[in-house]
């Protein structure tokens, strides 16, 4: 079965045909590192990590780049507010982001270019755009002239008039046209900047990704991904810069965008008090629970993120891990072809993760009922299909014992109470032993006594 995906530019689902079948290239917009990322930022990271895993089963080489925007007005404001250097703020939140990505079971991209390390490439692209008549200097700024590009607006399917009405554009007297956007802007002496032919300054946000793609992946790439909110203006402007700097009609073959994420039915915002960072959520749930929840809806759909969704995700994972726990002594067969697996076919169909997750449950159900002879194959199928989604990455015993990232009583506290309960039994203080069992039960911990000792798991 061939891989198909929805192309935002053509607004239809298409069979995937890479530029070079031996080397697939994918670029995904990463974070601006001025704070901890919110759960909405995590959705594209998880979605395109899953897509990366899938591509690697189909092609000999997949080069995945996810950038870090480490120079931006938001970073400058955070540094000023915190009385830190801009470099310190960017480095601190870059590390926090990378840690959060590990917690969400995302693979490390092949390339993680930083904006500040690619300023030369940005300046080179600006110079080319000016030379070709697509950009101009004005009062220390360099701006892209949108009217110079035939077909500007094709990605977002908007006319220039619609863009001006729907976007918050800066109306400045030095602009030839109100919709022209900044490629380079001046910096004051106390702001970060670089020397350039147009004066001391720094690049515009849109330019950064165009230049990093060209520098690290080439003039044309197969896939460009990100959140739906980036289609306009960010990706529209990226397309303009890159195409006009090399006289090509397109520089991305397939544009992919994940849908919006809401919190309890409402748009996430600080003003509504429903802003949720990944770091905060990891204090209540394991990263794999967050990942499962983010994959529970098809990536192009809106996702309503809530406590109920997270609790349901945890219960589903508990069910899958229970099936694995019950056959711990069975060695899985990890060699069988994947092509016939319904979960794999669902992922090949524009990353249909809800269907794939449903198929995981069918495999777990079959595994529970199978005799010993069939468990080897079924366990292998379950693990391999789950691995494509970054799921079932822990050992079952560890999953049920490890409380890292979950709210409530810690594993060490549980073990201490179990030891106290055992001592109470030896002392014939059965009332205290029963009290400890009920205390743990109230905190979602179930004890299972056997000849080998006391085991425990979370409900």
C-alpha positions in Angstrom: 0.0 0.0 0.0 1.4 3.4 -1.0 1.8 6.3 1.4 -0.8 9.1 0.9 -0.9 12.4 2.6 -3.0 15.6 2.5 -1.2 18.4 0.7 -2.2 21.9 2.0 -1.2 23.6 -1.2 -3.4 21.5 -3.5 -6.0 20.9 -0.8 -6.3 17.2 -1.6 -4.9 13.9 -0.5 -2.1 12.7 -2.8 0.2 9.7 -3.2 3.6 10.6 -1.9 6.3 10.7 -4.5 9.6 12.1 -3.2 12.0 14.1 -5.3 14.7 11.4 -4.7 13.4 8.0 -3.5 16.8 7.3 -2.0 16.7 10.4 0.2 13.5 12.0 1.6 13.8 15.5 3.2 11.4 16.9 5.8 11.5 20.2 7.6 9.3 21.1 10.6 9.0 24.4 12.3 10.4 24.2 15.8 9.9 26.4 18.9 10.8 30.0 19.6 12.6 29.4 22.9 11.4 32.1 25.3 9.4 29.9 27.6 8.3 26.3 28.3 6.3 25.0 25.3 2.6 24.5 25.7 0.7 21.4 24.7 -0.3 23.0 21.4 3.4 23.3 20.5 3.8 19.6 21.3 1.2 18.4 18.8 3.3 19.0 15.6 6.4 17.6 17.3 4.5 14.4 18.1 2.7 14.2 14.8 5.8 14.7 12.6 7.9 12.4 14.8 5.3 9.7 14.0 5.4 10.6 10.4 9.3 10.5 10.5 9.1 6.9 12.0 6.7 5.9 9.2 8.9 7.3 6.4 11.9 5.5 7.8 10.0 2.2 7.1 9.6 3.1 3.4 12.8 4.8 2.3 16.5 4.1 2.7 17.3 7.6 4.1 15.1 10.2 5.7 16.6 13.6 6.7 14.4 15.3 9.3 15.2 18.9 10.3 13.4 20.7 13.1 14.8 24.2 13.8 15.2 26.3 17.0 14.3 30.0 16.7 16.8 31.5 19.3 16.6 35.2 18.3 13.2 36.9 18.4 11.5 39.9 20.0 9.7 37.5 22.5 13.1 36.2 23.7 14.4 39.7 24.0 11.4 40.7 26.1 11.8 37.6 28.3 15.4 38.4 28.9 14.6 41.9 29.9 11.8 40.8 32.2 14.0 38.2 33.9 17.2 40.3 33.9 19.0 37.6 32.0 21.0 37.7 28.8 19.2 36.7 25.6 21.7 33.8 25.1 20.9 32.5 28.6 17.2 32.6 28.1 17.4 30.9 24.7 19.8 28.2 26.0 17.7 27.5 29.1 14.4 27.0 27.2 16.1 25.1 24.4 17.3 22.5 26.9 13.8 22.5 28.5 12.3 21.9 25.1 14.7 19.0 24.3 13.9 17.4 27.7 10.2 17.7 27.0 10.7 16.1 23.6 12.5 13.1 25.3 9.6 12.8 27.7 7.1 12.6 24.8 9.1 9.7 23.2 10.1 11.8 20.1 13.2 10.7 18.2 16.0 13.2 17.8 15.8 14.9 14.4 18.7 14.4 12.1 19.3 18.2 12.1 18.4 20.9 14.6 19.6 24.1 13.1 19.6 27.3 15.2 18.7 30.7 13.7 21.7 32.4 15.2 24.0 30.0 13.6 22.6 30.6 10.1 22.7 34.4 9.8 25.2 34.3 6.9 22.8 32.1 4.9 20.0 34.6 5.6 22.0 37.6 4.5 22.9 35.7 1.3 19.2 35.1 0.5 18.3 38.7 1.2 21.0 39.9 -1.2 19.7 37.5 -3.9 16.1 38.7 -3.4 17.2 42.4 -3.8 19.3 41.6 -6.9 16.3 39.9 -8.5 13.9 42.7 -7.7 11.8 41.0 -5.1 13.1 43.0 -2.1 14.1 46.6 -1.3 15.8 48.7 1.3 13.9 51.3 3.3 15.0 53.2 6.4 17.3 50.5 7.7 14.9 47.7 6.8 14.8 45.3 3.9 11.3 44.2 2.9 10.0 41.6 0.6 7.8 43.1 -2.2 4.8 40.7 -2.3 3.4 42.3 -5.5 6.6 41.2 -7.2 5.6 37.5 -7.0 3.0 36.1 -9.3 1.0 33.5 -7.3 1.7 35.0 -3.8 -1.1 33.6 -1.7 -1.5 30.2 -3.4 -0.6 28.2 -0.3 -3.1 29.9 2.0 -5.6 30.4 -0.9 -6.0 34.1 -0.2 -5.8 37.2 -2.4 -3.7 40.1 -1.4 -6.8 42.0 -0.3 -8.0 39.2 1.9 -4.6 38.9 3.5 -4.5 42.6 4.5 -8.0 42.4 5.9 -7.3 39.2 7.9 -3.8 39.9 9.1 -2.2 42.2 11.6 0.3 43.9 9.3 2.4 46.8 10.4 1.5 49.9 8.4 4.7 51.8 8.0 5.4 54.8 5.8 8.6 53.1 4.4 6.6 50.2 2.9 5.8 50.3 -0.8 2.8 48.1 -0.1 1.1 47.5 3.2 1.5 43.7 2.9 5.2 43.8 2.3 7.0 41.9 5.1 10.4 42.3 6.9 13.5 40.4 5.8 15.9 42.4 7.9 15.3 45.0 10.6 17.6 47.4 12.4 18.7 46.7 16.0 19.6 49.4 18.5 23.0 49.3 20.3 21.6 47.4 23.3 19.7 44.8 21.1 21.2 41.7 19.5 22.3 42.1 15.9 24.8 41.4 13.2 26.6 43.6 10.8 25.2 43.6 7.2 25.2 45.6 4.0 22.0 47.2 5.2 23.3 48.2 8.7 23.4 46.6 12.1 20.3 44.5 12.6 18.7 41.1 12.7 16.6 38.8 10.4 12.9 38.6 10.2 11.2 35.5 11.5 9.9 34.2 8.1 13.3 34.5 6.5 15.0 32.2 9.1 13.3 29.0 8.0 13.7 29.6 4.3 17.5 30.2 4.8 17.9 27.2 7.1 16.1 24.9 4.6 18.3 26.0 1.8 21.5 25.7 3.8 20.8 22.3 5.3 18.4 20.5 3.0 18.8 22.1 -0.4 16.8 24.3 -2.8 13.8 21.9 -2.8 12.5 19.6 -0.1 9.8 16.9 0.0 7.8 17.8 3.1 7.4 21.0 5.1 5.3 20.6 8.3 3.9 22.7 11.1 0.8 23.8 12.8 -2.2 25.1 10.9 -1.7 28.5 12.4 1.6 28.8 10.4 0.0 28.6 7.0 -0.4 32.3 6.9 1.7 34.4 7.1 4.7 32.3 8.1 4.6 29.5 5.5 3.1 31.7 2.8 6.1 34.1 3.2 8.6 31.2 3.4 7.3 30.0 0.1 7.6 33.5 -1.4 11.2 34.0 -0.2 12.5 30.6 -1.3 10.8 30.5 -4.7 11.7 34.0 -5.6 15.4 33.6 -4.5 15.8 30.6 -7.0 13.2 31.4 -9.7 11.2 28.3 -9.0 7.4 27.8 -8.9 7.7 25.6 -5.7 10.3 24.7 -3.2 8.2 22.3 -1.2 6.5 19.3 -2.8 4.1 18.5 0.1 2.9 21.0 2.7 1.5 19.3 5.8 -0.3 21.0 8.7 -1.8 19.7 11.9 -5.1 21.1 13.3 -5.7 23.4 16.2 -5.7 22.2 19.8 -8.4 23.4 22.2 -8.6 23.1 26.0 -11.9 21.9 27.3 -13.6 23.1 24.2 -12.1 26.6 24.2 -9.1 28.1 22.5 -6.0 27.9 24.7 -4.9 31.3 26.0 -3.4 32.9 29.0 -6.3 35.3 29.3 -8.7 32.4 29.7 -6.5 30.8 32.3 -6.4 27.5 30.4 -2.8 27.7 29.2 -1.2 24.3 29.7 2.6 23.8 29.4 4.0 20.3 28.7 6.2 20.7 31.7 3.2 21.2 34.0 1.3 18.3 32.5 4.3 16.1 32.9 3.9 16.7 36.6 0.6 14.9 36.4 0.9 12.4 33.6 3.6 10.3 32.0 4.8 11.6 28.7 3.5 8.6 26.9 0.0 9.5 28.1 0.3 13.0 26.6 1.6 11.5 23.4 -1.3 9.0 23.2 -3.8 11.8 23.8 -2.2 13.9 21.0 -2.4 11.0 18.6 -6.0 10.1 19.5 -7.4 12.3 16.8 -6.3 12.4 13.1 -3.7 15.1 12.9 -5.6 17.4 10.6 -8.6 17.5 12.9 -9.1 19.9 15.8 -8.3 18.2 19.1 -10.1 19.0 22.3 -7.5 18.4 25.1 -9.0 17.8 28.5 -8.5 15.8 31.7 -11.0 13.4 30.5 -9.0 12.8 27.3 -5.8 12.3 29.4 -7.5 9.9 31.8 -8.9 7.9 28.8 -5.4 7.8 27.2 -3.9 6.5 30.5 -6.6 3.8 30.8 -6.0 2.7 27.2 -2.3 2.5 27.7 -2.9 0.5 30.9 -5.0 -1.9 28.9 -2.3 -2.4 26.3 0.5 -2.7 28.8 -1.6 -5.3 30.8 -1.7 -7.5 27.7 2.1 -7.3 27.4 2.5 -7.8 31.2 0.6 -11.1 30.9 3.1 -12.5 28.4 6.3 -11.1 29.7 8.1 -14.5 29.3 7.1 -14.6 25.6 9.8 -13.5 23.2 8.2 -11.4 20.4 8.8 -12.1 16.7 9.9 -8.7 15.3 10.7 -10.0 11.8 7.3 -10.4 10.2 6.4 -8.0 7.3 4.4 -5.0 8.3 2.5 -4.5 5.0 -0.4 -6.7 6.0 -0.9 -5.1 9.4 -4.1 -3.0 9.5 -2.5 -0.5 11.9 0.4 0.0 9.5 -2.1 0.5 6.6 -4.0 3.1 8.6 -0.8 5.1 9.2 0.1 5.0 5.5 -3.3 6.6 4.8 -2.5 10.2 5.8 -1.4 9.1 9.3 -4.7 7.9 10.5 -3.7 7.3 14.1 -7.2 6.8 15.5 -7.7 3.7 13.3 -4.1 2.6 14.1 -4.8 2.9 17.8 -8.0 0.9 17.5 -6.0 -1.8 15.7 -3.5 -1.9 18.6 -6.4 -2.7 20.9 -7.5 -5.5 18.5 -4.0 -7.0 18.6 -4.0 -6.7 22.4 -7.3 -8.5 22.6 -6.1 -11.2 20.3 -2.9 -11.5 22.4 -5.0 -12.0 25.6 -6.9 -14.9 24.0 -4.2 -16.5 22.1 -2.5 -19.8 23.0 1.3 -19.8 23.6 2.1 -20.8 20.0 0.4 -17.6 18.6 1.5 -15.2 21.2 5.0 -14.8 19.8 3.7 -13.4 16.5 1.0 -11.3 18.0 3.2 -9.7 20.6 5.7 -8.8 17.9 3.0 -7.2 15.8 1.7 -5.2 18.7 5.1 -3.9 19.7 6.1 -3.0 16.1 2.9 -1.2 15.3 3.0 0.7 18.6 6.6 1.7 18.1 5.7 3.5 14.8 3.6 5.8 17.0 6.1 6.0 19.8 3.9 4.0 22.1 4.5 1.0 24.4 8.1 2.1 24.8 8.4 1.0 28.5 8.6 -2.4 30.1 5.2 -3.3 31.5 6.4 -3.8 35.0 8.1 -0.4 34.9 5.0 1.2 33.4 2.8 0.2 36.3 5.4 0.9 39.0 7.1 4.1 37.7 5.3 7.2 38.8 7.6 9.6 37.0 5.4 12.3 35.5 2.3 11.3 37.4 0.6 13.2 40.2 0.1 11.6 43.5 2.2 9.3 45.7 5.6 8.5 44.4 7.1 5.0 43.8 9.5 5.4 46.7 6.6 6.3 49.0 4.6 3.3 47.8 7.5 1.0 48.5 8.1 2.5 51.9 4.4 1.9 52.8 4.6 -1.7 51.5 7.6 -2.3 53.7 5.8 -0.8 56.7 2.8 -3.0 55.9 4.9 -6.1 55.8 6.5 -5.2 59.2 3.0 -4.6 60.6 2.0 -8.1 59.5 5.1 -9.6 61.2 4.2 -7.6 64.3 0.6 -9.0 64.0 -0.7 -5.4 63.7 -3.2 -6.4 61.1 -5.3 -3.2 61.6 -2.3 -1.1 60.5 -1.6 -3.4 57.5 -5.2 -3.1 56.4 -5.1 0.7 56.9 -2.1 1.0 54.6 -3.8 -1.1 51.9 -6.8 1.3 52.0 -4.6 4.3 52.1 -2.8 3.2 48.9 -6.1 2.2 47.3 -7.4 5.7 48.0 -4.4 7.1 46.0 -5.0 4.8 43.1 -2.5 2.1 44.0 -3.6 -1.6 44.1 -1.6 -4.2 46.0 -1.4 -7.8 44.8 0.0 -10.2 47.4 1.5 -13.5 46.3 4.1 -16.1 47.5 6.8 -14.1 45.8 5.9 -10.9 47.7 3.7 -7.9 47.2 3.3 -6.3 43.7 1.6 -3.1 43.1 0.1 -1.1 40.1 -1.8 2.1 39.6 -5.4 2.0 38.7 
